[in-house]
Amino acid sequence: MDIDWSQLGFHYTETDYIVRASFHGQWVNGELQGEWTKPYATTDKYIHLHLSATVLQYGQEAFEGLKAFRGVDGKIRVFRWEENAYRLQDSARGLKMAPVPTELFGRAIRMALERNLDYVPPYETGATLYFRPILIGTTPRLGVGPGVDYEFVVIPSPIGPYYPGKFHCTSFIVNRRVDRSARYGTGPFKVGGNYASSFRATEAAHLMGYDCLFLDSKTKRYIDECSAANFIGIKGNEYLTPRSEEILPSITNKSLMTLAKERGMKVTRRKIRLEELADMQEAAACGTACVISPMDKVYDPDKERTYHFGSEPGPLLTSLYRTLQDIQYGRVNDDHHWCTVI
Ligand SMILES: *Cc1c(COP(=O)(O)O)cnc(C)c1O
């Protein structure tokens, strides 16, 4: 095996094994009953799938994303995997799929790690082993409705550090033309369909050199989130993050809120009007991939207005970023028991 760790970006690098498990069931009085097989590791990265499978016909697909970190002490830590298991269960219920039991999820992640230990990047590189669990409907079906068979797969891939050089800012553009999800739609679930439907907006933004900031789909007045990351704003000593029916509950955001409270910041989740950006000293997107992606500016093309936060990441977000990374890399005590050492 020969990997140049410094060349890894956020793209797929094949490892030796993926891990799979299957569910076969039937509907009994409106309830899906059935059983999951044990997880097993395989070198085959392809599956034999009927072309009428519900994942291909009706989009029954959900996914997750989490990381294993090689720590300063050489130990490998998986960050808050139980939270990913619970969220995948929510997403499964959201699309009428069979939820993956927490215990099965954990065993599959452990197996995917233990079978690919050579792919966990060394501590100094800042790279990590990323896991992409997916859940798909495999029942062949033409009539519209959910299937009774599901496949759970954990796909590992080493990925590079999000900030190979310096922790830096990204520019965002406000989008009012495309909704990534509808009010009371699938926004709170991590499903592929939300991404496919947002590509028109995110690709247009990228062409202009921006990342996309979505507003609430109904009124277009409140900040929702970024395409794959929650929004955080800092106003004085207050940590602000949107309350909305159509955003994904980010585990990174939840962790940062805990850390912010512990350092005496006021943490508020509420509806946030776009214009309130003018009163914030710092703003960022947050998620597993970047941890925190600070914003230097948010451009609102419809109102021809730009909100500026300075060209360098602000002090509070930088400090929260470092604290979370210190926990993930084992540089400080994991008082919250967020890491599972493997
Ligand atoms: C995955 C994701 C996030 C970030 O969640 P984390 O658990 O922090 O990785 C935020 N928004 C959307 C839409 C996502 O899909």
The ligand as an ORCA input file, in Angstrom:
! r2SCAN-3c Opt
* xyz 0 1
  C     -24.223     16.206      7.176
  C     -24.862     17.533      7.130
  C     -24.548     18.543      8.065
  C     -23.459     18.401      9.084
  O     -23.728     17.436     10.068
  P     -22.559     16.866     10.958
  O     -23.218     15.829     11.801
  O     -22.010     17.973     11.767
  O     -21.541     16.302     10.028
  C     -25.267     19.728      8.003
  N     -26.217     19.947      7.062
  C     -26.531     18.999      6.143
  C     -27.592     19.299      5.142
  C     -25.873     17.773      6.148
  O     -26.190     16.857      5.227
*
